[in-house]
Structures are given as C-alpha cells and as structure tokens.
Amino acid sequence: MADESGPQQGGRRTRLYALTDGRTAAAAARNVLTMDTTITAVSVADSHGGLPTEWQAILAMCPPPGGLAVAEIAARMHMRLTPMMLLLGELTDRGLIEHRPPLEGAETTNVHLLMRIRDNLARI
C-alpha cells in the first residue's frame, strides 16, 4: 500500500489533504502545470515567515532567476505530483511563484542557443 502522507515535520508526516486543504483540482485553469514546468519564487523565502512550512520550503528551493521543475520539487519534498501541483497552483494564485513552460522542441535544437549555453557554462 502506498504511503498517503506528505513531507515530514519533526518525525511526523503531514497528510496530503491537510497540505491541499482538501482540494483535488487546481483552482484556476490558467495555472495548468506539467511535471517539466519550471517554477521560480517571486521573492526571497525569508520574508514569508507566516506561511506553512511546505510553502516556505518550496520558495527556498526555487530562488530567482533559476528555479526548478515541478517533478524535481515534488521529489525533493517527497510528495506526489498531483498534490504538489495543487500547492504550486495555490502559490501561483497568491503571487508567490511564477512558472514557465519548458522549451519547445524547436528552441532546444537551436544551435546558436546551445552554443550560448555552452559558453555561459564555461564561464561558471
């Protein structure tokens, strides 16, 4: 049987329905996320002390300008994709995160883009 609990907090695991306030679907159709959508926090996580711990953790792991994919956030939080997408939808509705779709196939095969990426990585 699969574990129905979410992230651990001090040895206890928070139930998924508690993290999503019992929601099972995204609040707005405009917040359609996929597992490879990139999530970026709008501001520094430290300024959100009153937010739930899980929200603060998500904001902390997605600092601007980079961000992380939805699937990677879910894996790091030890959470299934569906509840993670619900949490991210709530954060989007509150203006705490931004999301962008993954690059299209034509964008990833652009030789000039790949060369710029290579050059920028070499500088790091």
PAZAPA-4460 file (N, C-alpha, C; in steps of 0.05 Angstrom, whole numbers, plus 32768, in hexadecimal, padded with zeros to 4 digits):
% residues 124
    n_x    n_y    n_z   ca_x   ca_y   ca_z    c_x    c_y    c_z   seq   type   mol
   8011   7FE8   8000   8000   8000   8000   8012   8019   8000     1      M     A
   800C   802C   7FF0   801C   8044   7FEE   8017   8056   8006     2      A     A
   802C   8064   800E   802A   8077   8024   801A   808F   801C     3      D     A
   8005   8096   802B   7FF4   80AC   8024   7FFC   80C6   8031     4      E     A
   8013   80C6   803E   801B   80DE   804C   802F   80EE   803D     5      S     A
   8032   8107   8044   8043   811A   8035   805D   811E   8044     6      G     A
   8068   8137   8042   8082   813D   804D   8083   8138   806B     7      P     A
   809B   8131   8075   809F   812D   8091   80A4   8147   809F     8      Q     A
   8099   8149   80B8   809E   8160   80C9   80A3   8156   80E5     9      Q     A
   80BC   8156   80ED   80C3   814D   8107   80BB   8130   810D    10      G     A
   80BF   811E   80FA   80B8   8102   80FE   809C   80FB   80F6    11      G     A
   808B   810E   80F3   806F   8109   80EB   806C   8111   80CE    12      R     A
   805A   8104   80C1   8055   810A   80A5   8039   8118   80A3    13      R     A
   8039   812E   8094   8020   813C   8090   800F   812F   807B    14      T     A
   7FF6   812A   8080   7FE4   811E   806D   7FE0   8130   8055    15      R     A
   7FDF   8124   803D   7FDC   8134   8024   7FC3   8145   8024    16      L     A
   7FAD   813A   802E   7F95   814B   802E   7F97   8164   803F    17      Y     A
   7FA9   8162   8053   7FAD   817A   8064   7FBE   818F   8055    18      A     A
   7FD1   8185   8045   7FE2   8197   8036   7FD3   81A5   801F    19      L     A
   7FBF   8198   8015   7FB0   81A3   7FFE   7F94   81AD   8006    20      T     A
   7F8F   81AF   8021   7F75   81B8   802B   7F5E   81A7   801F    21      D     A
   7F63   818E   801A   7F4F   817C   8010   7F49   817F   7FF2    22      G     A
   7F58   8191   7FE5   7F53   8195   7FC8   7F5E   817E   7FB8    23      R     A
   7F50   8178   7FA2   7F59   8163   7F91   7F5D   816C   7F74    24      T     A
   7F58   8186   7F6F   7F5B   8191   7F54   7F66   81AE   7F57    25      A     A
   7F74   81B7   7F42   7F7F   81D2   7F42   7F68   81E6   7F44    26      A     A
   7F6D   81FC   7F52   7F58   8211   7F55   7F52   821F   7F3B    27      A     A
   7F66   8224   7F2B   7F62   8233   7F12   7F6F   8224   7EFA    28      A     A
   7F61   8224   7EE4   7F6B   8217   7ECC   7F85   8223   7EC2    29      A     A
   7F89   823D   7EC9   7FA1   824A   7EBF   7FBB   8240   7ECC    30      R     A
   7FB8   8231   7EE2   7FCF   8226   7EF0   7FD4   8209   7EE9    31      N     A
   7FD2   8203   7ED0   7FD7   81E7   7EC7   7FF5   81E3   7EC7    32      V     A
   7FFD   81D0   7ED8   801A   81CA   7EDB   801E   81AE   7ED1    33      L     A
   8036   81A9   7EC7   803E   818E   7EBF   8057   8187   7ED0    34      T     A
   805F   816E   7ECF   8076   8166   7EDF   8090   8174   7ED7    35      M     A
   8092   817E   7EBF   80AA   818B   7EB6   80A8   81AA   7EB5    36      D     A
   8092   81B5   7EC0   808F   81D2   7EC2   80A4   81DC   7ED6    37      T     A
   80B1   81F2   7ED0   80C5   81FE   7EE2   80B8   8212   7EF5    38      T     A
   80BE   820E   7F0F   80B2   821F   7F24   80C8   8231   7F2F    39      I     A
   80C2   824B   7F32   80D5   825E   7F3E   80C6   826F   7F53    40      T     A
   80D3   8272   7F6A   80C7   8282   7F7F   80C8   829F   7F77    41      A     A
   80B3   82AF   7F7D   80B2   82CB   7F76   80C4   82DB   7F88    42      V     A
   80C6   82D4   7FA2   80D6   82E3   7FB5   80E5   82D0   7FC7    43      S     A
   80F5   82DA   7FD9   8105   82CA   7FEB   80F3   82BC   7FFF    44      V     A
   80F8   82A3   8004   80E7   8293   8016   80E8   829D   8033    45      A     A
   80FD   82AA   803B   8100   82B4   8057   80EA   82C8   805E    46      D     A
   80DF   82D5   804B   80CB   82EA   8050   80AF   82DE   8054    47      S     A
   80AD   82C4   8054   8093   82B6   8055   8091   82A5   806E    48      H     A
   8099   82AF   8085   8099   82A0   809E   807E   8295   80A6    49      G     A
   8068   82A2   809F   804E   8299   80A7   8042   8283   8096    50      G     A
   8050   827C   8081   8045   8267   806F   804A   824B   807A    51      L     A
   803A   8238   8071   803F   821C   8079   805B   8213   8072    52      P     A
   8066   8201   8081   8081   81F7   807E   8086   81ED   8062    53      T     A
   8073   81DE   8057   8077   81D3   803C   8079   81E9   8027    54      E     A
   806A   81FE   802A   806B   8214   8017   8086   8222   8019    55      W     A
   808F   8226   8032   80AA   8233   8036   80C0   8222   8029    56      Q     A
   80BE   8207   802C   80D2   81F6   8020   80D2   81F8   8002    57      A     A
   80BB   81F9   7FF6   80B9   81FC   7FD9   80C6   8216   7FD0    58      I     A
   80BF   822C   7FDE   80CA   8246   7FD7   80E8   8246   7FDA    59      L     A
   80F3   8239   7FEF   810F   8238   7FF4   811F   8229   7FDE    60      A     A
   8112   8214   7FD3   8121   8204   7FBF   811E   820E   7FA3    61      M     A
   810E   8223   7F9F   8109   822E   7F84   8110   824B   7F82    62      C     A
   8128   8253   7F8A   812F   8270   7F89   8132   8279   7F6D    63      P     A
   812B   8293   7F68   8130   829E   7F4E   814E   82A0   7F49    64      P     A
   8157   82A0   7F31   8149   829E   7F18   8145   8282   7F0E    65      P     A
   8151   826E   7F1B   8151   8253   7F10   8137   8244   7F13    66      G     A
   8131   823B   7F2B   8119   822B   7F2F   811D   820E   7F2B    67      G     A
   8108   81FE   7F30   8109   81E1   7F2D   80F0   81D7   7F1F    68      L     A
   80F2   81BF   7F13   80DB   81B3   7F06   80C9   81A8   7F1C    69      A     A
   80AF   81A7   7F16   809B   819D   7F29   80A2   8181   7F33    70      V     A
   80AB   816F   7F21   80B2   8154   7F29   80C9   8154   7F3C    71      A     A
   80DC   8165   7F39   80F3   8166   7F4B   80EB   8171   7F66    72      E     A
   80DA   8184   7F67   80CF   818F   7F80   80C0   8179   7F8F    73      I     A
   80AF   816B   7F81   80A0   8155   7F8D   80B2   813F   7F99    74      A     A
   80C7   8138   7F89   80DA   8124   7F93   80E9   812D   7FAC    75      A     A
   80F2   8146   7FAC   8100   8150   7FC3   80EE   8153   7FDC    76      R     A
   80D5   8157   7FD8   80C2   815A   7FEE   80B5   813E   7FF5    77      M     A
   80BD   8129   7FE7   80B2   810E   7FEB   8094   810F   7FE9    78      H     A
   808A   811A   7FD3   806D   811E   7FD0   8065   8115   7FB4    79      M     A
   804D   810C   7FB1   8043   8104   7F96   803F   811D   7F85    80      R     A
   803E   8119   7F6B   803B   8130   7F58   8021   813F   7F5B    81      L     A
   800A   8130   7F5E   7FF0   813D   7F5E   7FEE   8151   7F76    82      T     A
   7FF4   8148   7F8F   7FF2   815C   7FA4   8006   8172   7FA2    83      P     A
   801E   816C   7F97   8032   8181   7F93   8027   8196   7F7F    84      M     A
   801A   818D   7F6A   800F   81A0   7F57   7FF9   81B1   7F63    85      M     A
   7FEA   81A5   7F76   7FD6   81B5   7F84   7FE3   81CA   7F96    86      L     A
   7FF8   81C3   7FA4   8006   81D6   7FB5   8012   81EC   7FA4    87      L     A
   801E   81E5   7F8E   802A   81F9   7F7C   8015   820B   7F70    88      L     A
   7FFE   8200   7F6A   7FE8   8210   7F60   7FDF   8225   7F74    89      G     A
   7FDE   821D   7F8D   7FD7   822F   7FA3   7FEC   8245   7FA6    90      E     A
   8006   823E   7FA4   801B   8252   7FA5   801A   8265   7F8E    91      L     A
   8013   825B   7F76   8010   826C   7F5F   7FF9   827F   7F63    92      T     A
   7FE2   8275   7F6D   7FCA   8286   7F71   7FD1   829D   7F85    93      D     A
   7FE2   8297   7F98   7FEA   82AB   7FAC   8001   82BD   7FA3    94      R     A
   800B   82B8   7F8A   8020   82C9   7F7F   803B   82C4   7F8B    95      G     A
   8040   82AD   7F97   8059   82A7   7FA4   806D   8299   7F91    96      L     A
   8063   828C   7F7C   8074   8280   7F69   806B   8287   7F4D    97      I     A
   807E   8283   7F3A   8078   8285   7F1D   807F   826B   7F11    98      E     A
   8072   8265   7EFB   8078   824C   7EED   807B   8251   7ECF    99      H     A
   808C   8241   7EC2   808F   8244   7EA5   8090   8228   7E9A   100      R     A
   8084   8225   7E82   8084   820A   7E76   80A0   8203   7E6D   101      P     A
   80A5   81E9   7E69   80BF   81E1   7E5F   80C3   81EB   7E43   102      P     A
   80DC   81EB   7E3B   80E2   81F4   7E1F   80D6   81E1   7E0B   103      L     A
   80CD   81EC   7DF5   80C2   81DC   7DE0   80D8   81CE   7DD1   104      E     A
   80D1   81B9   7DC3   80E5   81A9   7DB4   80F6   81B9   7DA2   105      G     A
   80EA   81CD   7D94   80FA   81DE   7D81   810E   81EF   7D90   106      A     A
   8107   81F8   7DA9   8119   8208   7DB8   8130   81F9   7DC3   107      E     A
   812D   81DF   7DC8   8143   81CF   7DD3   8156   81C5   7DBE   108      T     A
   814E   81C7   7DA4   8160   81BF   7D8F   816E   81D6   7D81   109      T     A
   8169   81EE   7D8B   8175   8206   7D80   8193   8205   7D87   110      N     A
   81A4   8203   7D73   81C1   8201   7D76   81CC   8219   7D84   111      V     A
   81C2   8231   7D7D   81CD   8249   7D8A   81C6   824A   7DA7   112      H     A
   81AE   8242   7DAF   81A6   8240   7DCB   81B8   822D   7DDA   113      L     A
   81BD   8215   7DCE   81CE   8201   7DDB   81EA   820C   7DDE   114      L     A
   81F4   821B   7DCB   820F   8226   7DCD   8211   823B   7DE3   115      M     A
   81FC   824B   7DE6   81FB   825F   7DFC   81FB   8251   7E17   116      R     A
   81EB   823C   7E19   81EA   822D   7E32   8206   8221   7E38   117      I     A
   8212   8216   7E25   822D   820A   7E29   8241   8220   7E32   118      R     A
   8240   8237   7E25   8253   824C   7E2C   824E   8257   7E48   119      D     A
   8234   8259   7E4F   822E   8263   7E6A   8235   824E   7E80   120      N     A
   8232   8235   7E7A   823B   8220   7E8D   8259   8220   7E90   121      L     A
   8267   8225   7E7A   8284   8226   7E7C   828E   823D   7E8D   122      A     A
   827F   8253   7E8F   8286   826A   7EA0   8283   8264   7EBE   123      R     A
   8272   8251   7EC4   826C   824B   7EE1   8283   823D   7EEE   124      I     A
***
